[in-house]
Amino acid sequence: MNALASISLQRPASLDEAARLLAQDGACALGGGTDLLPNLRRGLGEPGLLVDLGGIPDFGACAIDADGALRIGAGMTLAAIAADARIRAGWPALATAAGLVAGPTHRLSATLGGNLCQDTRCVFYNQSDWWRSGNGYCLKYRGDTCHVVVKNDRCYATYHGDVAPALMVLGAEAEIAGPDGGGRCIPLADLFVEDGARRLTLAAGELLVAVHLPPAAGWRADYAKARVRDAVDFPLAGVAVALRREGERLTGLRVAITGTNSAPLQVSVDDFVGQPWSAELAAALGEAVRKQSNVLQTTVAAVKYRRRVLVRLTQHLAATLWAGVPAAA
Ligand SMILES: Cc1cc2nc3c(=O)[nH]c(=O)nc-3n(C[C@H](O)[C@H](O)[C@H](O)COP(=O)(O)OP(=O)(O)OC[C@H]3O[C@@H](n4cnc5c(N)ncnc54)[C@H](O)[C@@H]3O)c2cc1C
C-alpha cells in the first residue's frame, strides 16, 4: 500500500453542512474509513475532499419509538450495534451480521453507513496500482474492459457487505438526506444498483442518515457467511433468512444474499409461502437462490464453491429457523 495522497478533510457539525460539502465535485463521505482508506492507499480513487461525518450530532444514535420501530443512525459503529441489548433482543440477526464484519478493531470504528455504502470488490480491482496498470486497469476504474465478463456492458465487481442482507430481510428502510434540506426514505434494496461501478442510487450531495426497522415480532431471522479467514474476512457468500411459521405452514419467507452480485439481492421466494418445510422445499429454495445469484470469478475462491456454499447456508439457516433453534453463525 502507498502513503495516502494529500487530501482536504472537513468535519461538518450538521447534516445540512455535510450535504452541502458532499455536493462539491470530487467530495466523498468518510465514516470509520476502514473500507475507504485502504482503497485510497491502493490508488483506488482520488477524492478532492473527504467529508468526515463523525462530527454530526447524534449521527450514531439509536432509538426505539412508541410503536416499537428501531432507528439506527448511520454513524453507529458495528461494535455498538453488535453489543446493543435492544438490538440483540429485538433484531438479533442484525447484531449477528454486524458482529461478523471484518475483525474486532475494524468494528470499533466501522459505521453502519460505511458498511452499507462500501465499495464493491473484485480480484481485478482490489490490487496495487502497478498490478492494475500491468493489466490495463479495468472497467470499474481507469480502464475500458471488464476482465470478469468480457461483454463490457457494465462492471461486475461484487458487493460483499454483511449487514445489508440482514437488514433487508428485516424490512429496513434507508433515510437519506440531501442538499437544500431535502430528505427521503426508501426501501433499503433501492439504495443499491446491480452495477459494480455505480453501486448506489445516492445523488451528489446525498448521504445515508439512518436505517429504520419495523418491529420483528413473529419473524425468526438469522445471518450466516462463509469466508476464508474466520477472524477477519469479507463473505465469499453470505445469506440472511427471515421466516414466519404457523403450525406446519410457512407463513412468511424472506431471503437476501451478499458476496454474489454487484448489489445485495433480495431473492424472490414468495412461491414457497403457505407450504410446510420439507426436503423438496429445501431443494427448491436452494435452486431459487442458485438461479437468482450471479456468482462470477470476482474472488480468489472458486465460483462453484461459492455457489454451493451459498445454497447450503441458505438451506441450513432456513431449516434451523423453521425448527425454532437459533442457527450457529
Ligand atoms: C481486512 C478487512 C476486512 C473486512 N471485512 C469485511 C467483512 O467481513 N464484511 C464487511 O461487510 N466489510 C468488511 N470490510 C470493509 C469495511 O471494514 C466495512 O464494510 C466497514 O463497515 C465500513 O465502514 P466504515 O465506516 O469504515 O466505512 P468507510 O470506509 O468510511 O466508507 C465506506 C464507503 O461508504 C461511504 N460512506 C460512508 N458513510 C456514508 C454515509 N453515511 N452515507 C453515504 N456514504 C457513506 C464512503 O464514502 C465510502 O465510499 C473489511 C475491510 C478490511 C480492511
PDBQT file of the ligand as one rigid body, heavy atoms in Angstrom, charges set to zero:
ROOT
HETATM    1  C1  LIG A 401      -9.271  -6.562   6.295  1.00  0.00    +0.000 C 
HETATM    2  C2  LIG A 401     -10.674  -6.083   6.052  1.00  0.00    +0.000 A 
HETATM    3  C3  LIG A 401     -11.721  -6.967   6.226  1.00  0.00    +0.000 A 
HETATM    4  C4  LIG A 401     -13.028  -6.556   6.001  1.00  0.00    +0.000 A 
HETATM    5  N1  LIG A 401     -14.046  -7.468   6.169  1.00  0.00    +0.000 NA
HETATM    6  C5  LIG A 401     -15.315  -7.078   5.975  1.00  0.00    +0.000 A 
HETATM    7  C6  LIG A 401     -16.384  -8.018   6.184  1.00  0.00    +0.000 A 
HETATM    8  O1  LIG A 401     -16.169  -9.155   6.602  1.00  0.00    +0.000 OA
HETATM    9  N2  LIG A 401     -17.648  -7.606   5.932  1.00  0.00    +0.000 N 
HETATM   10  C7  LIG A 401     -17.945  -6.330   5.512  1.00  0.00    +0.000 A 
HETATM   11  O2  LIG A 401     -19.121  -6.017   5.322  1.00  0.00    +0.000 OA
HETATM   12  N3  LIG A 401     -16.960  -5.431   5.321  1.00  0.00    +0.000 NA
HETATM   13  C8  LIG A 401     -15.658  -5.754   5.562  1.00  0.00    +0.000 A 
HETATM   14  N4  LIG A 401     -14.656  -4.838   5.387  1.00  0.00    +0.000 N 
HETATM   15  C9  LIG A 401     -14.960  -3.500   4.863  1.00  0.00    +0.000 C 
HETATM   16  C10 LIG A 401     -15.184  -2.425   5.940  1.00  0.00    +0.000 C 
HETATM   17  O3  LIG A 401     -14.301  -2.568   7.014  1.00  0.00    +0.000 OA
HETATM   18  C11 LIG A 401     -16.602  -2.473   6.488  1.00  0.00    +0.000 C 
HETATM   19  O4  LIG A 401     -17.535  -2.595   5.457  1.00  0.00    +0.000 OA
HETATM   20  C12 LIG A 401     -16.981  -1.248   7.308  1.00  0.00    +0.000 C 
HETATM   21  O5  LIG A 401     -18.243  -1.432   7.888  1.00  0.00    +0.000 OA
HETATM   22  C13 LIG A 401     -17.005   0.043   6.506  1.00  0.00    +0.000 C 
HETATM   23  O6  LIG A 401     -17.487   1.067   7.355  1.00  0.00    +0.000 OA
HETATM   24  P1  LIG A 401     -16.686   2.431   7.522  1.00  0.00    +0.000 P 
HETATM   25  O7  LIG A 401     -17.489   3.320   8.411  1.00  0.00    +0.000 OA
HETATM   26  O8  LIG A 401     -15.281   2.188   7.938  1.00  0.00    +0.000 OA
HETATM   27  O9  LIG A 401     -16.769   2.956   6.018  1.00  0.00    +0.000 OA
HETATM   28  P2  LIG A 401     -15.819   3.985   5.252  1.00  0.00    +0.000 P 
HETATM   29  O10 LIG A 401     -14.577   3.298   4.852  1.00  0.00    +0.000 OA
HETATM   30  O11 LIG A 401     -15.707   5.254   5.991  1.00  0.00    +0.000 OA
HETATM   31  O12 LIG A 401     -16.738   4.249   3.974  1.00  0.00    +0.000 OA
HETATM   32  C14 LIG A 401     -17.031   3.227   3.033  1.00  0.00    +0.000 C 
HETATM   33  C15 LIG A 401     -17.801   3.843   1.861  1.00  0.00    +0.000 C 
HETATM   34  O13 LIG A 401     -19.071   4.305   2.298  1.00  0.00    +0.000 OA
HETATM   35  C16 LIG A 401     -19.226   5.703   2.038  1.00  0.00    +0.000 C 
HETATM   36  N5  LIG A 401     -19.977   6.229   3.192  1.00  0.00    +0.000 N 
HETATM   37  C17 LIG A 401     -19.626   6.146   4.498  1.00  0.00    +0.000 A 
HETATM   38  N6  LIG A 401     -20.618   6.609   5.269  1.00  0.00    +0.000 NA
HETATM   39  C18 LIG A 401     -21.612   7.034   4.432  1.00  0.00    +0.000 A 
HETATM   40  C19 LIG A 401     -22.895   7.635   4.630  1.00  0.00    +0.000 A 
HETATM   41  N7  LIG A 401     -23.390   7.866   5.855  1.00  0.00    +0.000 N 
HETATM   42  N8  LIG A 401     -23.639   7.947   3.538  1.00  0.00    +0.000 NA
HETATM   43  C20 LIG A 401     -23.155   7.701   2.295  1.00  0.00    +0.000 A 
HETATM   44  N9  LIG A 401     -21.949   7.116   2.039  1.00  0.00    +0.000 NA
HETATM   45  C21 LIG A 401     -21.188   6.803   3.106  1.00  0.00    +0.000 A 
HETATM   46  C22 LIG A 401     -17.828   6.242   1.887  1.00  0.00    +0.000 C 
HETATM   47  O14 LIG A 401     -17.787   7.393   1.063  1.00  0.00    +0.000 OA
HETATM   48  C23 LIG A 401     -17.110   5.056   1.258  1.00  0.00    +0.000 C 
HETATM   49  O15 LIG A 401     -17.359   5.052  -0.133  1.00  0.00    +0.000 OA
HETATM   50  C24 LIG A 401     -13.313  -5.213   5.624  1.00  0.00    +0.000 A 
HETATM   51  C25 LIG A 401     -12.252  -4.313   5.470  1.00  0.00    +0.000 A 
HETATM   52  C26 LIG A 401     -10.957  -4.739   5.684  1.00  0.00    +0.000 A 
HETATM   53  C27 LIG A 401      -9.853  -3.734   5.519  1.00  0.00    +0.000 C 
ENDROOT
TORSDOF 0
